[in-house]
Amino acid sequence: MKATDMRSMSVEGLRQYILDGRQELMNLRFQQANLVLNGTSRMRELKKDIARAKTIINEKKLSGEAA
């Protein structure tokens, strides 16, 4: 997901996005450990998206948008 799309989401929506991303990342790690996963690009994308969402949450906290 692009940062511009994330910026339009609420803080709660971003938190839910992070939780869902972590769950999917865990599933991909299990697939990789069982040699089922072909290619790890999705894992890399998820990690970056989670970090991006955390950054945007922090920006919103600092600007006073989040309670």
C-alpha distances in whole Angstrom, upper triangle without the diagonal:
4,7,8,7,7,11,12,11,15,15,16,13,11,14,14,10,12,15,13,11,15,16,14,15,19,19,18,20,23,23,23,26,27,27,25,22,22,19,17,14,12,14,13,9,9,12,10,7,10,12,9,9,13,14,13,15,18,17,18,21,22,22,24,21,21,24
4,5,5,6,9,10,11,15,16,17,14,12,16,16,13,14,17,16,14,17,20,18,18,22,22,21,23,26,26,26,29,31,30,28,25,24,22,20,16,15,16,14,11,12,13,10,8,11,12,9,10,13,13,11,14,17,16,16,20,21,20,22,20,20,24
4,5,5,6,9,10,13,13,16,14,11,14,16,13,14,17,17,15,18,20,19,19,23,24,23,25,28,28,28,30,32,32,30,27,27,24,22,19,17,18,16,13,13,14,11,8,11,11,7,8,11,10,8,11,13,12,13,16,17,17,19,17,17,21
4,5,5,7,9,12,14,16,14,12,16,17,15,16,20,19,18,21,23,22,22,26,27,26,28,31,31,31,34,36,35,33,30,30,27,25,22,20,21,19,16,16,17,14,12,14,14,11,11,14,13,10,13,15,13,13,17,18,17,19,16,17,21
4,5,5,7,11,13,14,11,10,14,15,12,14,17,16,16,19,21,20,21,24,25,24,26,29,29,29,32,34,33,31,28,28,26,24,21,19,20,19,15,15,17,14,11,13,14,11,10,14,14,11,13,16,15,14,18,19,18,19,16,17,21
4,5,5,8,9,11,9,7,11,12,9,11,14,14,13,16,19,18,19,22,23,23,25,27,28,28,31,32,32,31,28,28,26,23,20,18,19,18,15,14,15,13,9,11,12,8,7,10,10,7,9,12,12,11,14,16,16,17,14,14,18
4,5,8,9,12,10,9,12,14,12,14,17,17,17,19,22,22,22,25,27,26,28,31,31,31,34,36,36,34,31,32,29,26,24,22,22,21,18,17,18,15,12,13,13,10,9,11,10,7,9,11,10,9,12,14,13,14,11,12,16
4,7,9,12,10,10,13,14,13,15,18,18,18,21,23,23,24,26,28,28,30,32,32,33,36,37,37,36,32,33,31,28,26,23,24,23,20,19,20,18,15,16,16,13,11,14,14,10,11,14,13,11,14,16,14,15,12,13,16
4,7,8,6,6,10,11,10,12,15,15,15,18,20,20,21,24,25,25,27,30,30,31,33,35,35,34,31,32,30,27,25,22,22,22,19,17,19,17,14,14,15,13,10,12,13,10,10,13,13,11,14,16,15,15,12,12,15
4,5,5,6,9,10,10,12,14,15,16,18,20,21,22,24,26,27,28,30,31,32,34,36,37,35,33,34,32,29,27,24,24,24,21,19,20,19,16,15,16,14,11,12,13,10,9,12,12,9,11,14,14,13,9,8,11
4,5,5,6,9,10,11,12,14,15,17,19,20,21,23,25,25,27,29,30,31,33,35,36,34,32,33,31,28,27,24,23,23,21,18,18,18,15,13,14,13,9,10,11,9,6,9,10,8,9,12,12,11,9,7,9
4,5,5,6,9,10,11,12,14,15,17,18,20,21,23,24,26,27,29,30,32,33,35,33,31,33,31,28,27,24,23,23,21,18,19,19,16,14,16,15,11,12,14,12,9,13,14,12,12,16,16,15,12,9,10
4,5,5,6,9,10,11,12,14,15,16,18,20,21,22,24,26,27,28,30,32,33,31,28,30,29,26,24,21,21,21,19,16,17,17,14,12,15,13,10,12,14,12,10,14,15,13,14,18,18,17,14,12,14
4,5,5,6,9,10,10,12,14,15,16,18,20,21,22,24,25,26,28,30,31,29,27,28,26,24,22,19,18,18,16,13,14,14,10,9,11,10,6,8,10,8,7,11,12,11,12,16,16,16,13,11,14
4,5,5,6,9,10,11,13,14,15,17,19,20,21,23,25,26,27,29,30,29,27,28,27,24,23,20,19,19,17,14,14,15,12,9,11,12,8,8,11,10,8,11,14,12,13,16,17,17,14,12,13
4,5,5,6,8,10,11,12,14,15,17,18,20,21,23,24,26,27,29,27,25,27,26,23,22,19,18,19,17,14,15,16,13,11,14,14,10,11,15,13,12,15,17,16,16,20,21,20,17,15,16
4,5,5,6,9,10,11,12,14,15,16,18,20,21,22,24,26,27,25,22,24,23,20,19,15,15,16,13,10,12,13,9,8,11,11,8,10,13,12,11,15,16,16,17,20,21,21,18,16,18
4,5,5,6,9,10,10,12,14,15,16,18,20,21,22,24,25,24,22,23,22,19,18,15,14,14,13,9,10,11,8,6,9,10,7,8,11,11,11,13,16,15,16,19,20,21,18,16,18
4,5,5,6,9,10,11,13,14,15,17,19,20,21,23,25,23,21,24,23,20,19,16,15,16,15,11,12,14,12,9,12,13,11,11,15,15,13,16,19,18,19,22,23,23,21,18,19
4,5,5,6,9,10,11,12,14,16,17,18,20,21,23,21,19,21,20,18,17,14,13,15,14,10,12,14,11,10,13,14,12,13,17,17,16,19,21,20,21,24,25,25,23,20,22
4,5,5,6,9,10,10,12,14,15,16,18,20,21,19,17,19,18,15,14,11,10,11,10,6,8,10,8,7,10,12,10,12,15,15,15,18,20,20,21,24,25,25,23,21,23
4,5,5,6,9,10,10,12,14,15,16,18,20,19,17,19,18,15,15,12,10,12,12,8,8,11,10,8,11,13,12,12,16,17,16,18,21,21,22,24,26,26,24,22,23
4,5,5,6,9,10,11,13,14,16,17,19,17,16,19,18,16,16,13,11,14,14,10,11,15,13,11,15,17,15,16,19,20,19,21,24,24,24,27,29,29,27,24,26
4,5,5,6,9,10,11,12,14,15,16,15,13,15,15,13,13,10,9,12,11,8,10,13,12,11,15,16,15,17,20,20,20,23,25,25,26,29,30,30,28,26,28
4,5,5,6,9,10,10,12,14,15,14,12,14,13,10,11,9,6,9,10,7,8,11,11,10,13,15,15,16,18,20,20,22,24,25,26,28,30,30,28,26,28
4,5,5,6,9,10,11,13,14,14,12,15,15,13,14,12,9,12,13,10,11,15,14,13,15,18,18,18,21,22,22,24,26,27,27,30,32,32,31,28,29
4,5,5,6,9,10,11,12,11,10,13,14,12,14,11,10,14,14,12,13,17,16,15,18,20,20,21,24,25,24,27,29,29,30,33,34,35,33,30,32
4,5,5,6,9,10,10,9,7,10,10,8,11,8,7,11,12,10,11,15,15,15,17,19,19,20,23,24,25,27,29,30,31,33,35,35,33,31,33
4,5,5,6,9,10,10,8,11,11,9,12,11,8,11,13,12,12,15,16,15,17,20,20,21,23,25,25,27,29,30,31,33,35,36,34,32,34
4,5,5,6,9,9,9,12,13,12,15,13,11,15,17,15,15,19,19,18,21,23,23,24,27,28,28,30,32,33,34,36,38,38,37,34,36
4,5,5,6,5,5,9,11,10,13,12,11,14,16,15,16,19,20,19,22,24,24,25,28,29,30,31,34,35,35,38,39,40,38,36,38
4,5,5,6,5,8,9,8,12,11,10,13,15,15,15,18,19,19,21,24,24,25,27,29,30,31,33,35,35,37,39,40,39,37,38
4,5,8,8,11,12,12,15,15,13,16,18,17,17,21,22,21,23,26,26,27,29,31,31,33,35,37,37,39,41,42,40,38,40
4,5,8,11,13,13,17,16,15,18,20,19,20,23,24,24,26,28,29,29,32,34,34,36,38,39,40,42,44,44,43,40,42
4,6,8,10,11,15,15,14,17,19,19,20,23,24,24,26,28,29,30,32,34,35,36,38,40,40,42,44,45,43,41,43
4,6,10,11,14,14,14,17,18,18,20,22,23,23,26,28,28,29,32,33,34,36,38,39,40,42,43,44,42,40,42
4,6,7,10,10,10,13,15,15,16,19,20,20,22,24,25,26,29,30,31,33,34,36,37,39,40,41,39,38,40
4,7,9,10,11,13,15,16,17,19,20,22,23,25,26,28,29,31,32,34,35,37,38,40,41,43,41,39,41
4,6,8,9,10,12,13,15,16,18,19,21,22,24,25,27,28,30,31,33,34,36,37,39,40,38,37,39
4,5,5,7,9,10,11,13,15,16,17,19,20,22,23,25,26,28,29,31,32,34,35,37,35,34,36
4,5,5,6,9,10,11,12,14,16,16,18,20,21,23,24,26,27,29,30,32,33,35,33,32,35
4,5,5,6,9,10,10,12,14,15,16,18,20,21,22,24,26,27,29,30,31,33,31,30,32
4,5,5,6,9,10,11,12,14,15,17,18,20,21,23,24,26,27,29,30,32,30,29,31
4,5,5,6,9,10,11,12,14,16,17,19,20,21,23,25,26,27,29,31,29,28,31
4,6,5,6,9,10,10,12,14,15,16,18,20,21,22,24,26,27,29,27,26,29
4,5,5,6,9,10,10,12,14,15,16,18,20,21,23,24,26,27,25,24,26
4,5,5,6,9,10,11,12,14,16,17,18,20,21,23,25,26,25,23,26
4,5,5,6,9,10,10,12,14,15,16,18,20,21,23,24,23,22,25
4,5,5,6,9,10,11,12,14,15,16,18,20,21,23,21,20,23
4,5,5,6,9,10,11,12,14,15,17,19,20,21,20,18,21
4,5,5,6,9,10,11,12,14,15,17,18,20,19,18,20
4,5,5,6,9,10,11,12,14,15,17,18,17,17,20
4,5,5,6,9,10,11,12,14,15,17,15,14,17
4,5,5,6,9,10,11,12,14,15,14,13,15
4,5,5,6,9,10,11,12,14,14,13,16
4,5,5,6,9,10,10,12,11,11,14
4,5,5,6,9,10,11,9,8,11
4,5,5,6,9,10,10,9,11
4,5,5,6,9,9,9,12
4,5,5,6,5,6,9
4,5,5,6,5,7
4,5,8,8,10
4,6,8,10
4,6,7
4,7
4
